[in-house]
Amino acid sequence: MANSITIIELAAALGLSKSTVSRAFRGNSDINAATKERILKKAEELGFSPNLYASNLRGSKSSTIAIIIPEFGNKFFSQAIKGIELIARNNDFHVLVYVTDHSADKEAAIIRTLVNGRVDGVIMSGSGEGKSHQYLKLLKKHNLPLVFFDRYYEDINTICVTGNDFESSYLATSHLIDNGCKKIAYLAINKNVSIGKIRMDGYAKALSDGGIKFDEQLTLDTSNDAEINYRDIEQLIKEQSPDAIFASVERLAISTLRVTKSLGIHIPDQIKLICFSCLEIADMLSPALSVVKQPAYEMGKKATEYLFEIMRGNRQADIQEVLFLESDLIFQESSQKKLTK
């Protein structure tokens, strides 16, 4: 892991002046090529990472925060970004948006870019990959505060603003049980990431309280890739014949609708369906889709408010704290015996 050293310490190690070392990183032509090579080699050896952006601003702040999200193609994240932008703009800050494509490697690469002085703080929803996220500790070394929203990592101590996923999953599953379902499948993308695990726990608790035995074969841990999750869902329906499906993310509900249409299965008569979703046209689908609607906009706003509190020294940054915001459960035709009038 890279050592956190200053340009002054690097200059001392080389026996050179700070200005000479600084010119090497700025690409100035008035520095000897051999000297420049020696400086860069020593910097790499000691793990020095020049804060070029900050030095160009002569120590001033960038007035920019980074938003790191797993994907763009999800209404939840577009709404969260609106909330983040509102608070940032009210504080005369700009935002930069980075997308990890659910990859921990991309996430780590983005973090390493950001510690070079591009931003003053980070708001992030985790990619969901990996068990160790040591690269995020680079932010602390460079005094860059981090706040999670929606998805967080349990091995990183900071604040997270998320939904009341356990309670929402419990109530959604209980709703299916109340509507006569006894063989309820649970669909997830990475059951071990924070939201996947918590939502599954709520589902399992509702089954237990409803007198239904938990069946691992009715749980599916599939992929973000639409073709792969389509095949996985199709196989589960053919092999397990569930009478209901609870999709922990919106895209799996959409794939379920495609699979059931292809197989000639009618929703809700043969399979009932409910999912976590911020889809604004859920009521326009046929059948109207039952959803657990997360407060994405409010999550973005609250996470950004916390970030500014940390940046101003009004809140401690390295204590794990989770704030839960309530989701709305909207029960429509897809999960009910008949449409309630």
C-alpha positions in Angstrom: 0.0 0.0 0.0 1.2 3.5 -0.9 2.9 5.6 1.8 1.3 8.9 2.6 4.2 11.3 2.2 4.4 15.0 1.2 6.3 16.6 -1.6 8.6 18.2 1.0 9.5 14.7 2.3 10.1 13.5 -1.2 12.3 16.5 -2.0 14.3 15.8 1.2 14.8 12.1 0.3 16.2 13.2 -3.1 18.3 16.1 -1.7 16.5 18.5 -4.0 14.4 21.6 -3.6 10.6 21.4 -3.4 10.3 23.6 -6.5 12.5 21.2 -8.6 10.4 18.2 -7.6 7.2 20.1 -8.3 8.5 21.0 -11.8 9.1 17.3 -12.6 5.4 16.5 -12.0 4.1 19.6 -13.9 6.1 18.6 -17.1 8.2 21.7 -17.2 10.8 21.8 -19.9 13.3 23.6 -17.7 14.3 20.5 -15.7 17.1 18.0 -16.6 15.7 14.8 -18.1 17.9 12.6 -15.9 16.8 14.6 -12.8 13.2 14.2 -13.7 13.5 10.5 -14.2 15.2 10.2 -10.8 12.4 12.1 -9.2 9.7 10.1 -10.8 11.4 6.8 -9.9 11.8 7.8 -6.3 8.2 9.0 -6.1 7.0 5.6 -7.3 9.3 3.8 -4.9 7.9 5.8 -1.9 4.3 5.7 -3.1 4.0 9.5 -3.6 0.9 10.6 -5.5 1.1 14.3 -6.6 -2.0 16.4 -5.9 -1.7 18.3 -9.2 -5.2 19.7 -9.2 -4.9 21.2 -5.7 -1.4 22.5 -6.4 -2.6 24.3 -9.5 -5.2 26.0 -7.3 -2.5 27.0 -4.8 -4.1 25.0 -2.0 -7.7 26.0 -2.6 -10.6 23.5 -2.7 -12.0 22.1 -5.9 -15.6 22.8 -4.9 -16.5 19.5 -6.4 -17.8 16.2 -5.1 -17.8 12.9 -6.8 -20.8 10.6 -7.1 -19.9 6.9 -7.7 -22.7 4.6 -8.7 -22.9 1.0 -10.0 -25.0 1.9 -13.1 -26.9 4.6 -15.0 -29.7 2.4 -16.4 -31.8 2.5 -13.2 -34.3 5.1 -12.3 -33.3 4.9 -8.6 -29.8 6.3 -9.3 -31.0 9.1 -11.6 -33.4 10.3 -8.8 -30.6 10.0 -6.2 -28.3 12.1 -8.4 -30.9 14.8 -8.6 -31.1 15.0 -4.8 -27.3 15.1 -4.6 -27.0 17.8 -7.2 -29.6 20.0 -5.4 -27.7 20.1 -2.1 -24.3 20.5 -3.9 -25.6 23.4 -6.0 -27.1 25.0 -2.9 -23.6 24.9 -1.4 -21.9 26.3 -4.6 -20.4 22.9 -5.4 -20.3 20.9 -8.7 -20.6 17.2 -9.1 -18.7 14.6 -11.1 -20.4 11.3 -11.8 -18.5 8.0 -12.1 -20.0 4.6 -13.0 -18.4 1.3 -11.9 -20.6 -1.1 -13.9 -20.8 -3.2 -10.7 -17.0 -3.8 -10.9 -14.8 -3.5 -7.8 -11.8 -3.1 -10.0 -13.3 0.0 -11.7 -14.4 1.3 -8.3 -10.8 1.0 -7.0 -9.4 2.7 -10.2 -11.9 5.6 -9.7 -10.9 6.1 -6.1 -7.2 6.2 -7.0 -8.0 8.9 -9.6 -9.9 10.9 -7.1 -7.2 11.1 -4.4 -5.1 13.2 -6.8 -7.1 16.2 -5.9 -10.1 16.3 -8.2 -12.7 16.4 -5.6 -13.3 17.5 -1.9 -15.6 14.6 -1.0 -17.2 11.4 -2.3 -20.8 10.1 -2.2 -21.0 6.4 -3.3 -23.3 3.4 -3.7 -21.1 0.3 -3.6 -20.5 -1.9 -6.7 -21.4 -4.9 -4.6 -18.2 -6.8 -5.4 -15.4 -8.0 -3.2 -15.1 -8.7 0.5 -12.2 -6.3 1.2 -12.3 -2.7 0.2 -9.0 -1.4 1.4 -8.6 1.0 -1.5 -11.4 3.1 0.1 -9.0 3.8 3.0 -7.0 5.9 0.5 -9.7 8.5 0.8 -9.1 8.8 4.6 -5.3 9.1 4.0 -6.0 12.1 1.7 -8.6 13.6 4.0 -11.4 13.0 1.5 -14.7 12.2 3.4 -16.9 9.4 2.1 -20.6 8.9 2.6 -22.5 5.9 1.3 -26.1 5.8 0.0 -28.2 2.7 -0.7 -25.4 0.2 -0.8 -22.5 0.2 1.7 -19.6 -1.9 2.9 -19.5 -3.2 6.4 -15.7 -3.1 6.5 -15.6 0.7 5.9 -16.5 3.0 8.8 -18.5 5.9 7.6 -22.1 7.1 7.3 -24.7 5.4 5.0 -28.1 6.6 4.1 -30.3 3.7 2.9 -33.8 2.4 2.8 -35.6 0.4 5.5 -35.0 -2.7 3.4 -35.6 -5.4 6.1 -39.0 -4.0 7.1 -40.0 -3.4 3.4 -39.0 -6.9 2.4 -40.8 -8.3 5.3 -44.0 -6.4 4.5 -43.8 -7.2 0.8 -43.4 -11.0 1.5 -46.1 -10.9 4.1 -48.4 -9.3 1.5 -47.8 -12.2 -0.9 -48.6 -14.7 1.9 -51.8 -12.8 2.7 -52.7 -13.1 -0.9 -52.5 -16.9 -0.8 -48.9 -17.5 -1.9 -47.0 -20.4 -0.3 -44.1 -20.9 -2.7 -42.4 -17.5 -3.0 -39.2 -17.2 -4.9 -36.7 -14.5 -4.1 -34.5 -13.0 -6.8 -31.3 -11.1 -6.1 -28.1 -9.8 -7.8 -25.4 -10.7 -5.2 -27.2 -11.8 -2.1 -24.1 -11.0 0.0 -23.9 -7.3 -0.6 -25.6 -5.1 2.1 -29.0 -4.6 0.4 -29.2 -8.1 -1.0 -28.5 -9.7 2.3 -30.8 -7.4 4.3 -33.7 -7.8 1.8 -33.3 -11.5 1.9 -33.3 -11.5 5.7 -36.7 -9.7 5.7 -38.1 -12.2 3.2 -36.9 -15.1 5.3 -38.3 -13.7 8.5 -41.7 -13.1 6.8 -41.8 -16.7 5.6 -41.0 -18.0 9.1 -43.7 -15.8 10.7 -46.1 -17.0 8.1 -45.4 -20.6 8.9 -43.6 -21.3 5.6 -40.3 -23.1 5.5 -37.4 -21.3 3.9 -36.3 -23.1 0.7 -32.9 -22.3 -0.7 -34.0 -23.6 -4.1 -36.5 -20.8 -4.3 -33.7 -18.2 -4.0 -31.8 -17.0 -7.0 -28.5 -15.2 -7.1 -28.2 -14.1 -10.7 -26.4 -11.5 -12.9 -26.9 -7.9 -14.0 -26.7 -9.2 -17.6 -30.3 -9.3 -19.0 -29.7 -12.5 -21.1 -28.2 -14.4 -18.1 -30.8 -13.4 -15.6 -33.6 -14.2 -18.1 -32.2 -17.7 -18.5 -31.8 -18.1 -14.7 -35.3 -16.9 -14.0 -36.8 -19.1 -16.7 -35.0 -22.2 -15.3 -36.2 -21.4 -11.8 -39.8 -21.0 -12.9 -39.7 -24.3 -14.9 -38.0 -26.3 -12.2 -39.6 -24.9 -9.0 -43.0 -23.7 -10.2 -43.3 -20.8 -7.7 -46.6 -19.1 -7.1 -45.0 -15.8 -6.4 -41.8 -13.9 -7.1 -40.2 -11.2 -5.0 -37.5 -9.4 -7.1 -35.1 -7.5 -4.9 -34.1 -5.2 -7.9 -36.2 -3.7 -10.7 -34.4 -5.3 -13.6 -35.2 -8.8 -12.3 -38.9 -8.0 -12.2 -38.7 -6.8 -15.9 -36.9 -10.0 -16.9 -39.6 -12.0 -15.0 -42.3 -10.2 -16.9 -40.6 -11.2 -20.2 -40.1 -14.8 -19.1 -43.7 -15.3 -18.0 -45.0 -13.7 -21.2 -42.8 -16.1 -23.2 -43.9 -19.1 -21.2 -47.6 -18.1 -21.4 -47.8 -17.7 -17.6 -50.4 -15.2 -16.4 -49.7 -12.6 -13.7 -51.2 -12.5 -11.1 -53.4 -15.6 -11.6 -50.5 -18.1 -11.9 -47.6 -16.2 -10.5 -47.8 -13.0 -8.4 -45.0 -10.5 -8.6 -43.6 -7.6 -6.5 -40.3 -5.8 -6.6 -38.1 -3.0 -5.4 -38.5 -0.3 -8.0 -38.6 3.5 -8.6 -40.3 2.9 -12.0 -42.7 5.8 -12.5 -44.8 3.9 -15.0 -45.4 0.8 -12.8 -49.1 1.5 -12.7 -49.2 1.7 -16.6 -47.9 -1.8 -17.0 -50.2 -4.7 -17.7 -50.7 -5.9 -15.0 -49.9 -2.9 -12.9 -46.7 -3.7 -11.0 -46.6 -3.9 -7.2 -43.5 -2.1 -5.9 -41.4 -1.2 -2.9 -40.6 2.4 -3.9 -37.4 3.7 -2.3 -37.0 7.3 -1.4 -34.1 7.7 -3.9 -34.2 11.5 -4.1 -34.3 12.0 -0.4 -31.4 9.5 0.1 -29.3 11.6 -2.3 -30.2 14.8 -0.5 -29.6 13.4 3.0 -26.3 11.7 2.1 -25.0 15.0 0.6 -26.1 17.0 3.7 -24.1 14.5 5.8 -21.1 14.9 3.5 -21.1 18.7 4.0 -21.4 18.3 7.7 -18.2 16.2 7.7 -16.4 18.6 5.4 -17.2 21.4 7.8 -16.0 19.5 10.8 -19.5 19.2 12.3 -19.7 15.4 12.2 -17.2 12.7 12.7 -16.2 10.8 9.6 -14.9 7.4 10.7 -17.8 6.0 12.7 -20.1 3.6 11.0 -23.6 5.0 11.2 -26.6 3.9 9.1 -29.7 6.1 8.6 -32.8 4.3 7.4 -35.4 6.1 5.3 -38.8 4.6 4.8 -39.9 3.2 1.5 -43.5 3.2 0.1 -45.2 -0.1 -0.5 -47.6 0.2 -3.5 -49.7 -2.9 -3.9 -51.2 -3.2 -7.4 -52.6 -5.9 -9.7 -49.5 -8.0 -10.1 -49.4 -9.2 -6.5 -53.1 -9.4 -5.6 -55.8 -12.0 -6.0 -57.8 -9.3 -7.8 -57.5 -5.6 -8.3 -58.6 -3.7 -5.2 -61.1 -1.0 -6.0 
